[in-house]
Amino acid sequence: MSSTIKFFASSISNSPLHGTLDTECRVSGRFRAFGTHNSMHEISCIADEKKSKIAKSCQKLEVLWDDGYGTSSVKDYLDISREMVKKTDDGGPPRWFCPVECGKPIKGSPVLLFLAGMDGTGWGLVLHHKSLGKVFEVRCLHIPVNDRTPLEGLLEMIEDTVRAEHSAFPKKPIYLVGDSMGGCLALAVAAGNPTTDLVLVVSNPATSFGKSTLQHLLPTLEALPDSFHINLIYLLSIIAGNPMKMAAVNAEKGLPPAQTLKQMLRNLITLLPRISGLGDIIPKETLLWKLKLCKAAAEYANSHLHAIRAEVLVLASGKDNMFPSRDEARRLWTSLLNCKVRHFKKNSHTLLLEDGLNFLSFIKATHMYRRSTRHDYISDFIPTSLSEFKDIYLQGFSALTTVTSPVMLSTLEDGQIVRGLEGIPSTGPVILVGYHMLMGLELPSIVGEILKEKKVMVRSIGHPMLFSPNNETSSNELSRFDVMTIFGTLPVSPSHLHKLLSNNETILLFPGGAREALHRKGEEYKCFWPEQPEFVRMAAKFGATIIPFGVVGVDDILHYLLDYDDQMKIPFTRDFIKKKNQNIENIRIDAKGEVANQDMFVPGVFPKIPGRFYYLFGKPIETKGMKQELKDKDNANAMYLQIKSEVENIMSYLVKKREKDPYRGILQRTIYKAMKAPADQIPTFEL
């Protein structure tokens, strides 16, 4: 990996982006280092230069953009860190640098300041530089090996950078990402700047230093002969990291187990010898200093937690042998005012350098990415990347896809039904309006298959409950709610629908909402739509294309044992449902009839030998040029009833036609797939 960096000055009077071309040196084509400058005039010039750069940046990312995840590895981290330490060991002071791999971010991107752990190199985000660089102005803090800046000096330097950045761009948030000891520094800075708009992401923060074995290492290390230092470093690296997780970062996904293992072993063989280089990155005296610095930072951060007002995301590993990070995450969740937690059961302390964490995905999933004072579901949305699509949809939903073998059908403008999604326009505004299957099981295939075949990002409109803070717990991992957010789901509201249509988006709308997705026994494929046809008028205002669709198959994979009516007859479940629904917003409070019953509950279901899912997107209904016509209530209602009738007719068609599908059963599909074709090419009924 070719890794070039630019260093920026970091004195008290400097802005976060300062640096001049006073001196330049190249080290194996990897680094460009620049001298420092303390002119306040330069602060203004650099801020103006940054604004000009942002103006030239791209407006937004394309769908399935390449985030580069898996192209760098721990091997790259060790190689570049060792070279950096050898060639920039000037004794200090600490300074910021920007990895050139980060490139130019999209327009209006906020700054991200990375505070490293005890290694101090600043390269802990090397696996994520390309993705973060698309949506952030990334700056990494480098602390030279022989630098001995005390805690107060480090905090002062970071705070000066934060204040200068805030002064230059007061309407943008500032992101502080802290790894291990860097997590303590980030929390300390946030405590000292409660009125500054900060967003913190801390990975296995060392705030639990007092409960770790590291505090007992200090006297041992001081008495240890220098000849044994490298053995201690090697031991600590094995304890801190999970070699197999590190080796899996750039192993190709989706291969047979034997080939995957072969790749991982090859990566491991190249990785282990490089760990000896850690002795250059953290020599004995530096390790002693960093342990003392980490202890002081942890004590300071813990004593100031009450003053933190920033948004905080804690990433915690389940197999952290350095710190009790899982328990510490729970403590921080209860101690901080605005804290979210995501756990990684199989990862170790070096979480940011291991497989299983696409860092940007978790910032997106927790709604913590924003470019102004408040998060906007439309303007701040980052489209699904290529690696997210592969890892979450192709791999994560492979079992559902295999079991249901979805048949995707669409209708051309002339009314012809074809296999595939040719009938869905590639450009918006488009509204896909259809039936909501039990528990929304149809969603992954709709969003994923349109993304795969059409390269179109579908924005699904969901119930506000999906985005409620009540979903947050101290033990959350990547949840279904997170996945829906990554793939574009946002809360239902007229303003959101208006903004999406004005942006020419493709929108997925379920008028039946929760009542349809949580229907009762015997109500399969029955629409529960409200009387008001508001989305029809909204579509006409923007000339959107409306595509009715239907989907069947949930009755082929699940036995419905306990529905809402059954559970309300049981005292325990009745009380549980009532309690859970007390704080859930009823978005159909003005509706009449069954559609107004929006109580949330978990259906009691049991799997059965699976059949197949069938999707049919109907003939496009154009509203272009009908704005005035559909302002009339009767005309709008007539079109609304037409759309509902189309959805019901589509489902009747699919229920009837699936009886003639020779591959409706999973056994027939499995045999065909093993002998002839992949899942998405298994034949179905004649069209």
N, C-alpha and C positions, 0 to 999 in steps of 0.2 A: 504494500500500500504506500503510495507516495503521499506524504503528509507534510504540508507546508503550513507554517503559522506566522502570524504577525504579532509582535509584542506591543503592548500599549503601556504608557507611563501610568504610575499609580500613586503619585504623591498627594498630599492632603489637598492641594489647590487644584488638582486636575479633575477633568471630567472622565467618565468611564472609557472614552474612546480615544484618549490622547496618545500620540506617538509621532515622532518625526523621523525622517530618513537621515538622521545624523550619522549613524553607522549601520553597516549591513554586513552580515556574514552568512555564508551558506555552509550547511553541514550535510554532506551526502545528498544534496538536493531536497532535504526535508524541511529545513527551517529558514526563515528570514527573521533576524532579530533586529529590533530598532532601539535606538537610544531614547532617553527621556527628555521631556521639555515641560517647563512649569509656567508657561505664559498663559494668562487669563484670556488674551486675545485668541490664542489657539483653541481654547474651549469653545468660543463662539464659532470659529472656523470649522472645527470638527463637527459641531452640531449641525451647521449648515450643510456640510458635506454629507452627513448622514441623511438629512432630509432629502437632499438631491438624489442620493442612492435609492432611498425608499420610493421616490417618485418614479424612478426608472425600473423598479421591480415589477414583476408580473402581478396582475390583479388577483388571481386565484390559481389554485392547483387543479390539474385535470383529474378526472376520475381514473382510478387505478394507477396513480402516479408511483414512480419508483422511489421508495423511501430508503433504499440501500441497506435495509436490515439483513444481516447475514453476510455482507461483503467484507466486513472487518471482523477481527477476532482478538482474543486475548494475546495471541502471538504478536499482533501489531501493537497492542498496548505495551507489551514488555520491550519490544524492539525500539519503538520510538521514544519511550520514557528513558531507556538507558542511554540512547544517543543524546537526548535532550539534556540529561543530567551531566554527561561528560563535557558537552560543549557550551553549556550556559551556567556552569558552576562559578558564578561571580560573587557568591556570598550574600546576594540580596540587592535591593529589597524585593519583596514580592511584587509581581506585576501581572497584568491581564494579557492574554493572547487570544487570538481568533484563529481556529483551524480553518484553513482554506477549503477543506472538504465541505464545510458548511454552506459555501456558496452564497447566493443572494436570496434573501427571504421574500415572501410575497409582500405586497404593499401594506404599509402600516403595522408591520410586525413589532411586537414588544421585545425588549431586551431580556436575555436569560443569562444570569451570572452563575457559573458553576463553581462551587466551593468543594475542593477535593478532600479526601480522607487523609490519613497519616502519611501516605506516600508523597503528597504535595505536588505531584507532577502536573495535575490538571487535566490528565488524559483519561479520566475515569468514564467519560461519556463517548469514548471513541467508537463504540458500536452504534451510536445513535446520532453522530454528527450530521450525516446527510439528511436524515429526516427532520431533526430539530432545526437545522439550518434553513429549511424551507419556510418555517413559520416563526422563527425567532432570530434576533440578532444575538448570536451566541458569543459569550466571553467567558474564558476559563481562567481561574486564578492559579498561577504557578508560584510555588514557594521554593526557591533554590535550596539545594541540599544543605549548604552551610549557613543559611539564613537563620537567625535566632530572634526574629521579631517576636516580642511577647504578645500575649493574648490581647491586651489593651491596644497595642499597635495594629494588630490585624483587624480588630473590630473597627478601629478608627478609619483604617484604609477602606474597608468595605462600605462603611457608612458614608464616607465622603463620596465614593463612587455612586452609591444609591441616591444620595441627595443631589449630586450633579446631574445624574440621569433624570431624576424627577423634575429638576428645575428646567431642563431642556425640553422634556416631553411630559408635562404635568397631567395630561389626560390618559396616559398609558400606564398599565400595570408594570411592575418590575418583578421578574421571576427570579427567585433564589433557589437553586437546586443544590442540596447539600448531601454528601455521601459520608456516612460514619461521623468522623469528627467535624466534617463540613456541615453536617446536619445541626450540630450544636452551634456553630458559628451563625448559620442562617436563622435559627431560633433566637439567638442573642441579638442579632441585628434587627429582627422584627420587633423584639421587645423594646428596643431603644428608639424605634421609629413607628409608633402606633398609628400615626396619622397619614403615613405614606402608603399608597396602594401597592401592597406587596402580595405575591402569591408564592407560597413555599411548597417545595416538594422535597421531602427528606427520606433518604434510603437508609434503613437500619441505623438511625441516629445513635450516636454514642452517649446519649443522655443517661444511659444505664451503666456508665463506666464503673460506678461504685459497686455494682453488683456483678461485675465481670472478673475473670481471672487475670485480666491485664494489669489491674492495679497491684497485684502481687508480683508482677513480673519485674517491676522497677528495681528492687534491691538485688534480685537475681542477675539482672542484666548488668548492673554496675559492677558486680563481682566477677562476671564472666570474662575469661580471657578473650582477646580479640580473635584468636584462631577459631573459637567456637561460634563466633557471631553468625557466620554464613549458615551454619547448621541450624541455628535458632531461627533465622530468617526463613529458611526452607521449611521448617516445621510450622511456623506461623502462617506461611502461604497455604500450606495444605489444610490447616485448621480453618483459615478464613474463607477459602474458596472450595468449590465443588468442581474438581478437574473434569468430571464427565459432563457436567452442565456447561463448563467453559468450552469443552471440545465439541459440544453439540451445536454451538452458535451458528457456524457456517457449514454444518452438515446438511445436505439436501434433504428436504422434507418429502414424504410420500414414497420413498423407496422401500423395497422389501427389507425386513428387519436385518437380514444378513449383510446387505449392502450398507445400510445405515450404520451398523456396528463397525464395519470395516472402515468407513469414512471417519467415524469418531476415534477409532484407535489410531488411525494415521495422524489425525489432528493432535491427539494426546502425545504421540511420540515426538512431534515437533515442538510441543508446548513445554513439557517437563524440563528439558535441559535449559530452557531460557529462564526458568525460575531462579536459577543461581545468580542471574543478573540483578536480582532484587538487592543483593548486597551492595551494589553500586548506587542504587536508587535510595536505599535507606541504610547508610552505614551505622555503626554502633552508636556514635555520639548523637547522630540525628534521630535515631530511634528513641534514645533516652529523652531527648528534648521533646519529641512529638508525643510521647506518652504523658509527660508532664503537662504539655500544652493541652492534650485531649482531656486530661483530668480537670484542669482549670476551666476549660470550655464547657464541660458537662456541668460542673458545679454552678457556673455563672448562668447557663441556660436554664437549669432547673430552678434557680432562685428567682427567675424573671418570667416564668411561664404565664403568670397571672396578667402580665402586661401585654401579651400578644393579641392583636386584633386581626391579623392577616388570615387569609385562607390558607389552610395547611393540608397537604396530602402526605400521609405516612405510608411508605412502602416497607413491608416487614417480611423477612424470610423465616420460614418455619424450621430451618436447619442451620441457624446461625450459631456457630460454636464460639464466636468471639463475645457476643452480647446476647442477653435474653430479649431479643428484638420483638418476638411475638407478644410477650407480656408488656414490654415497654410501649408498644403501639396501643394497647388497650389503655394504659395509664395516660398516654398523651391524648387519646381520644376523649377521655373523661376530664382532662385538665384544661384543654384548649377550647375556646369558644366556638371556633369554626373549623372543625377537623374531620377529615375523612381518612379511612384506612383501607388498604388493599394488601391481602396476605398472599404469599407465595410459598406453599407448603414444602416444595422440594428444593428450594434454593437456599444458598448459604449466605455468608456475610457479604461477599463480593457480588451482590445482586445485579448491579449495573453492567457487569462483565460476563454474565451468564445467560444461557438460553432460557426462554420462558418469559422474558420481559421486553416487549417493544415499548420503550419508555413513553413515546409520544401517544401511543394508544390509550394509556391510562390517564394522561392529562385530558385527552378528548373524552374518554368514557365518563369521567367525573365532572364534566361541564366546567372545567377549570381553565380552558383556553379562551382567552378574550383579548381584544385589541383596544378596548376602551374601559370605561369605569364599570360597565355591566356586561354580562355575557348575553350575546344575541344568538338565538338558535339558527338564524339564517346567515347573517354576515360573518359570524365566527365559525361556521361549520367547516371542518376540514374533510374533504372527500375521502372515502375509503381508499387506502393505499393497496398496492399490489401484494405486499406481504401480509397485510391484514386479511385481504380476500382469500389468499391461499391458506393461511393458518387458521382463520376463524371459520370461513364458510366451507372451503373445499375439504379441510381436515376436520374442523370442529363439528360440522354438520354432516360429515360423510356417512355416519350411521343412519341418520334420518333419511338422507337421500337414497342410501342403499335399500332401506326397508320400504320406502314409499315409491321409489322409482318414478318420480313425477313426470306426467305426460303434459307437455306444454303445447297448447293449440292457440291460434289467433285467427282473426277474421280480416280479410283484405277489404278494401273499400268497395269492391264489387260483390261482397257477400260471401266469397269463397273462404272456406275454413282450411287452414294449412297447418302442418306441424311446424312448431317453432314460433318465434315471436316477431315475424316479419310484419304483422298487422299493427304492431305498436310503433308509433312515430319515434324517431331518434331525437327529435327536437321538441321542446315544449313551447307553450305551456300545455301539459297533459294532465288529466285527472283520471286515475284508474279507480272506478267505483264498483265495489262488489260485496260479496258475502264473507262474513267473518266466521271461520270454522271454530270448533271447540278449542278454547285456550290459545287461539291464534296460531295453530300449528301450520297454517298455510304461509305465514309470513316469510320464513327463511328462504323458501324456494322462489317466491315471487321476486323478492329483492335480489337474491343471489343470481338467479338465472337471467334476469333482465340485465344485471350488471355484467354477467359473463358474455351474453350474446349480443347485447346492444351497446355495451359500454355506457350505459345510462344510470345515473345515480337516482334511485327512487327514494323520495322523502315520505316516509310513512307518518301519518297523523295518529298519535296515541293518546290514551287517557292520561290526564295530569297525575294520576296516582303513580304512574310509572316513574315519575320524576320527583316524587315527594322525598323530602329529607328523612322521612320516617323509614325509608328503605335502607338508610345507612346504619350499619352496626359496627362494632369494634372488631369483627372477625370476617368482614367481607373479602371474598376473592373476586375474580372476574365473574360477574353475574350476567344473567339474561338481560337485565336492564342496561348494563354496560355495553353489551354486544349490540343491542338495539340502538343505543346512542351512536356507537361507532359507525353503524350502517344507516344513520340518517334519520332515525325516528325523533320526533319532537312533539310537544304537547299540543293538543287540539285547541285552537282559538281562531276567531275570525281574522285577527291581525296577522297571525302566522300564515293562514291560507292566502290572505291578500299579498303578503310579501313574497311567498313562494311563486304565486302566479305572475307577479310583476317581474320576477327573476327568470321566468320561462322554465320553471322546474317541472319535473314529472312527480306527481303527488299520488300517494296511495291513501284512499279514503274509505272508511267503513261506516256508513250511516247507522248501521245497527249497533255499533259500539259494544260496550260490555254486555248488554242484554243478549246480543247475538252470540258473542264469543263464550258466554256462560249460560247457554240455553238449557232448557230442561229436557228430560227424557221425552222422546217422541217428537221433538221439535227440530230434528235434523233438517237442514236445508230450507228452513223457514225464515223469511226476512222479517226483522223487527226494526222498521225504519220510522223515524219521526215524520210528522205531517209537514213540517216546514221545509221547502226546497231551496234553502239559502245558497247552497253550493252551486246551484244551477245559475242563479243570477250573478254570482261571483265569477263563474266560468265565462259567462257571456260578456262581462265587463272587460275581460282580457282576451276574448276570442279563443278560449282554450278548447282543446279536443277532449271530449268525454268518452271513455271506453268502459262500458259495463263488462263485468267478468263474474264468473262463477267457478267454484271449486268444490269437488266432492271427494270423499274417501276416508273421512275421519271415522265413519261407522265401520270401516273395513279394518281398522287397526286397534280400536279401543272398545271395550265393553263399558257402558255407562252404568255404574253401580249406585252412586249416591249423588243426586242433583241437589239444587237449592231447597226444593220443597222437602226432600228427605232429611236434609241436615237441619232444617228449621224445626223438625219434629223431635229432635234429640236435644235435650236441655244443654248439655255441655257444648255441642257444636253451635247451637243457636246463640248462646251467650258469647261464644268466641267470635262469631260472624258479626254480631251487633257491636261488640267492642272494637273490632278491627275497622268497621265502617264509620265509626263516630267522627273520625278526622279526615275522611275521604270526601273530596269535593264531588257533589252530584251535578254533573254537567247537563243533565236533562231534567232539571228541577221544574221547568215550565212545560214539560211534555206530558201527554196524556196516554193512558193505557199502559200496556206491558213495557213499552220502550222506556218508561220512566223508572222502572225497577232496575236500578244500577248497582245494587249491592254486590260487593266483591266477595268471592268465596273460592275455595279450591275444590273442584269437582272430584268425586271419588270414582276413579277409572281403573280398569284392569286391561293390560294388553292382550291381544289375541293374534292368531296367525295372520300376519298383515296382508292386506290387499294392496291397493295402489291409489295414489293421488292423481286426479285429473283436473287440469286447469284449462279454461277456455275464455279468451279475451274476445269480446264481441265486436261487432262492426262499429268503427269510430263514428261518434256523433259530433258534428262540427257546430260550434256556436259562434264562429266568426261572422260578424255582420248582423248578429241577432241581439245586440245589446238593448236597443229600444224595444224590440218585440218582447223580450223576456223580462222587461221591467213590469209588464202586465202580470198580475198575480195568477190569473187563470192560465196564461200561456206557460208561465214558469212551472206551475203545478202539473200541467199536461206533460211537459217534457220530463219532469221528475217521475211521474207515474210510468212514463214510457221506459225510463232507465231501470226502474225497479222491476217492471214486467220483463225486460230483457234479461236481467240477472236471474229471475225465477225461471224463465224459459231455458236459459243456458244450463242451469242445474238439472232441470228435468231432462234435458237432452243428454247430459253426461251420465246421469243415473241410468238412463235407458241404454246408452251406447256401451257403457262399461261391461254390461252383461255379455257383449260379443267380443271382449278383449281376451284373446287366448293366453295373454301373459298377465292377467290380473292377479294371479296367485304368485307368492314369492318363490315357490319351488320352481315353477316354470321360468320365471325371470332369472333365477340363479343358474339354472342349467343353460339357458340361452347366453347369458353373460359369460359363463365359463368357456363356452364353445365358440362364440361368434363375435360379440360386440360389447362395448362399454354400456353402462347403465342408461345413459341418455340416448342411446340408439336402439334400445329394445323396442320392437314393433308394438303397435296397439291396434284398436279396432279400425276398420276402414272408414275413411272420411267421406 
